[in-house]
Amino acid sequence: MKDLEDRQERIDNLKGMGCSRKRVEDARFTQGKGNYVDDVNLPGMLHGDFVRSPYAHARVKSINIDAAMALDGVVAVLTAKDLEPLALHWMPTLAGDKQMVLADGKVLFQGQEVAFVVAKDHYIAADAVELVEVEYEELPVLVDPFEALQSDVVLREDIKDEKEGAHGPRRHHNHIFLWEEGDKEATEQVLDEAEVVAEEMVYYHRTHPCPLEPCGSVASMDKINGKLTLWGTFQAPHVVRTVASILSGIEEHNIRVISPDIGGGFGNKVGVYPGYVCSIVATIVTGQPVKWIEDRMENLMATAFARDYWMKGKISATKEGKITGLHCHVTADHGAFDACADPTKFPAGFFHICTGSYDIPVAYVGVDGVYTNKAPGGVAYRCSFRVTEAAYFIERMIEVLAMELNMDAAELRRINFIKADQFPYQSALGWEYDSGDYHTAWDKALAAVGYDDLRAEQAQRVEDFKAGKTRKLLGIGLTHFTEIVGAGPVKNCDILGMGMFDSCEIRIHPTGSAIARLGTISQGQGHATTFAQILASEIGLSADSITIEEGDTDTAPYGLGTYGSRSTPVAGAATAMAGRKIRAKAQMIAAYLLEVHDNDLEWDVDRFVVKGAPERFKTMKDIAYAAYNQAIPGVEPGLEAVSYYDPPNMTYPFGAYICVMEVDVDTGEHEIRQFYALDDCGTRINPMVIEGQVHGGLTEALAIAMGQEIAYDDMGNCKTGTLMDFFIPTAVETPHYTTDHTETPSPHHPIGAKGVGESPNVGGVPAFSNAVHDAFRAFGLRQSHMPHDHWRIWKIASDLGLHG
Ligand code: PCD
């Protein structure tokens, strides 16, 4: 008994996997001791600020910088003409397009960068921005992607005559690509012959991650040593280093990219922005460090947007509700430049996960990318490259089909789920789902909320409403989502040619503590806490004795960064593998110390024990010391390991979410009575961190579904450029969430873990939206576009004639 207790004590002492270890980074965040880009202050540092276009589409006739240059404290004003000799007036985008760094002859969206003012302080720079005189000639504006595809107005004059783009043929001067997946003919045939077909246009509006900290950079060129140091809000620091080297011609070893603390990324900080490029050029030109920090309005109007997908769907089924086919055509509004952040071969990201959690035998997707006069971007706002669009689409289509079939939507889902014994499951659109048990999760979720009782209550509510006894309806928003996270594998996925592996390097110190460096970068997820837990379990040193460091390209091994919930599936795997290399060497050392053969040892929590002789052992701490202080024949001194991990497949986390919502027909207000979220992310590293991730992701989903939108008027004016107009939920709007889980490990991940950070956003949006729709189902509502703000909900009721 004593022995067992000791063993449990030793396990507890590790604070390894499965432990709700408190976040080690929070001590500094909660005490205001974080170190963000704007906290970087260097001697002689200058400040940059942008002159931006007030027009969505205009020719730039002239730029006069004289008055700005005359202002005391202004050091330089850069325009496209200054960047052109360096070939930096345009830059490549992640999507194979190119983008103006500074307006070259014309502007294509409101807020586009026209000139970069560099001054002694930020206030002088801002004043000088007002003094730059730009003469514009307004051009016709296209804000509607359908209209853009018909219009004679040419947006991108630079590629007007190019019939071939980065992703195949272009059929119109405002067309970017048509990307297709699946079997079109077979799908059309199934739809033609189907007993039941539901058809709907599902729009996922333009929105924006809006991290607390906007984007920014500090560039510092040391002309003596020829070394450029770049601090910035980068979700992928190594990729930034490589791109900066290719663009600037500075050798890669002479560029050091540092992502310090990041105040939320959510996909907004994956892409490369003109501000980064201009700060680099400006430091080279002036010889002084240059800081550029975006303000809130700039972040809302001009950095990368998300979504803006018009998804036309057709889904077919038998009369009994067995789904037979799915067809989807997307008109994707990419704005002025195709700057979507997706792996190179996937111009629509992983949108073709849109068959969702269902066993759909045949399917087809086609995505048309279109240019309009809006800000570029296409970030994976808390989703693995267009996965949230896909999940919203299929979860709306299921609801619409349920109406068509006059069936309960929970039952329709149940009879179409991929079954547990079908995994690994090959989807009609080409994915191999690694593992899942959807029925178990679904039944658990329905039981937890008392689904049948809720439906009975809802039916009664409709009766009461019709009888004039209440003005509130009840909506039950169901969602079962499947995510796809953890890009690679390298053979399919790359960013600008860099294969999407990830890495971890571990160095054990003589006294039995360690530092591990990764190719990823936390933006608030808590990597310093959780990756130490993976290692603790793998190498038997307490997580408290392991430092995790990320984000400095001079020290961290090359990695592709953090987005698409890839850190756990890829860098987490690398961490476990590197840990296992440490353990393999440790075993040889222990065998020498204990004078036995390697094979006579077994690993037990934190030590190697001689089989059958439990009193003879060496702890990892003993071994670490020996690695540095003993000459061991045939073994190099030291205890280090590095792993570059190329995942064999992605991981497929899933979840069952249910939102119960009261909707006031007369005011359009809503109240979320209950929100139940069951997540399955395979092996759970830190349940408390997971719960925090789910709370955050659900709150962002609430924002998107219920109010958040980047909206434009007909002239291309962005109407939502301030936080007065762009909805960010506070504690007042945020409901109570109940979290739950099942645990279906990933069969190919070394520790069985899948990602989770994005799941609540992917599953949350359809759950909130379905609740709104479901409240009005009895009155025939099929589809109403998000965001469901009070006015839009009121309008649904009004259109359905419920205001009497
Ligand atoms: N985990 C655990 N377990 C498991 C999984 C996971 O524990 N199984 C945990 C980890 O460790 C970490 C977290 O959790 O910590 C998360 O994870 P993942 O899922 O892997 O992810 P990552 O990669 O790390 O991250 C990313 C994500 C994303 S993508 C996003 S959006 C968001 C999220 O994350 N972001 C953020 N979350 C968050 N949070 C915070 N705080 N902040 C931020 O910013 Mo994208 O694509 O970018 O859009």
Residues whose N, C-alpha, C, O or C-beta is under 5 A from the ligand:
A	BS01	PCD	G264 G265 F266 G267 A380 Y381 R382 C383 Q523 G524 Q525 G526 H527 T530 T562 Y563 G564 S565 R566 S567 T568 P569 C681 T683 R684 I685 N686 V689 I690 Q693 A753 K754 G755 V756 G757 E758
